[in-house]
Amino acid sequence: MVGMNVNKQVQIHNSTHLQSANLSKETRQQTNSVSVNLKKSEQKKATVEIRFLALSWLDEFEKNVFDGKTIDDLIHGSTYE
């Protein structure tokens, strides 16, 4: 998959960010429904932690698929290692 053209990489990148935004919205909804007894500050902290985990897992998945690089790395030609 590393040899795919730039347009396909951009499509995947845009799709990934859309999925991330949807995941963030779903995370907020899930957190709000589960955390009725939590304070607002605790709800916000839980949402941030869940989002961080989801994005970390997504980065790891992309690295497994694209020979150690995320889609951002492939598009922008950089790594944050």
N, C-alpha and C positions, 0 to 999 in steps of 0.2 A: 504494500500500500504506500510505501514511501515514494514510489515513482509516479504517483498519480498527479494529474495536472493541477495547476494552481486554482482554477475555477472550482474543481471538485473539492479541494482543500478548504476553500472559502465557504462553499455550501455546507460542508461538515462543520466548520467552525461556527457559522451562523446558527446552524441547527443545535450545536452544543450549547451555545449561549442562550438560545430560546429554551432548551430543556432545563438549563440552570435556572433561568428566571421562573419557569413553571414550577421547578422543584422548590425554589425559594417560597413561592406563593403557597404551594401545598404544605411545605414545612410549617409556615406560619399558621395555616389553618389547622394542621394536625396538632401543633404545639398548643394553640389556643383551645382546642377541644379537649385535650388531655390534661392541660395544666390549669383547670378551673381554680384549684386551691393554691396556686402559686401567685406570688406577688408579681406585679408588672415587670420589675427589674429582673426577677428570676426567669420570667417568660422570655424576656429579650435575650438574656444570657443563654438560655437553652436553644433558642432559635439560631443565634450566632454560632454556637458550638455544632449544631446539627448541620448548618450550611457549610461550615468549615470541613466537617467530615465528608459531606457529600462531594464537595469540590475536590478534596484530596483524593477520594476514591476515583473520581472521574479522571483526574490527572494521571493516577496510576494506571487506569485502564487504557488511556490514550498512549502512555509510554509503552505498555505491553503490545499494543497494536502497531505503533509507529516506531519501532526499533529504538526505544529509550527517549523519544521526544513527544511533547504534547503538540496539539494542533497549533497552539500559539507559537511554539518553537518553530514549527515547519513554515508557518506563514511569515513570521517576523524574522526568522533566521537567527534566533538567539535562544539561549537556555538560561535557566536560573539555578544552575547547579553550582 
